[in-house]
Amino acid sequence: MTNLNTQQLAELLVGIARAQQAIIEAVESSKTGFKSTHLSPALMNAARVRDTQRALHLADLPARILIQCMGRNGPNAAQIAKDIDELIARESKAVDNTLDMTKLNL
């Protein structure tokens, strides 16, 4: 199996978000008001946009990309790749720090 780089992963996430956006548009066309009434609040919760005290996590990124797809400009794959790199670096550093048994204060 081939390994994906972050740019390819970002483009894959953007493609998935665009497919989800197509489904959202189909539901919106059959039931006007669906996006603003039902989807937006649920999507904001999933993306944890309103939780400003909490740092962005990798699990929040797909919902945030979908929010970007719903906007005028759409997502930027290069920025998403940069965000993925930063999140992975931060999370792997946090895991390294928590698993290092030599740094325990006993």
N, C-alpha and C positions, 0 to 999 in steps of 0.2 A: 504494500500500500504506500502511496506517495504521501509525504508530509506537506501540509499546506503552510504557506507563509502567511503573515498577518495581512498583507494586502489581498491575497486570495480569499482569506477568511472574511475580510471586510466586504469584498465584492459579493461573496456568497450571502452574507447577512443582508446586504442591500437588496439582492435579488429576492430573497425570502420576504423581506418587508414589502417589496413592490407587489408580490403575489398576494400578500395579506391585504394590501391597500386595494387591489382589484376586487377582492371579496367584500371589503367594507363598502366600496362604491356600489357594488351590486345590491347589497342590503339597503344602503341609503336610498338608491333609486326606487326600491320597492316599498320602503317604509321611511318616508321623509322625517327627519329629526333624529334618526337612530344615532348618528355620529355624536351630535351635541348632547343628547339626552342620556344615552346609555353607554356608548363606547368611550368617549373622552374621559369621563370620571374614572372608569375602570382602568383605562390605559394609563392615566396619570398615577394611579395607585400602583400598578404593576411596574412602572418606570421609576417610582419613588421620587418623582420630580419635586414634590412639595416638602419632602423631608430634607431640609437644608443642613441639618446637623449631622447627617450620615454621609460618609464618603461614597462616591460612585463605586459600584461593584460590577464585575463582569456579567452577573446575572441580570442587571438592570439594562444593559446595553441593547438587547434586541427590542425591548419595548420603546426605548428612546429612539432607535433607528426608525421604528414604525411611526412614531410621532413626527420625526423629521420628514418622512414620506408624505405625511398628511399636510405638511406645510407647503409654501410656495416654491421654495428653492430645492427641496429634496435633500437627501443625505449626500455627504461628501465622503467617498470611499477612502481617500487619502487621510482625512482627519479621523475617520473611524479606525483605520489601521494604526494610526499614531496612538489613539486612545486605548486600543487593545494592547499595544506594546507597553504602554505605561501601566495599565491595570495588571497585566501579567507580571511585570517587573515588581510592582508594589505588593501584589499578593504572594509572589514567590519569596520575596524578602520577608514578609510577615510570617510565612510558614517556616522559613529557615530560622527565624528568631525564636519562634515558639517551640521548635523541636530541638534546639540546641541545649542539651542537658548540662553543659559545662557552664552556662550562664545563670543557673539557678542560684538564688540567694537563700541559703539555708541557715 
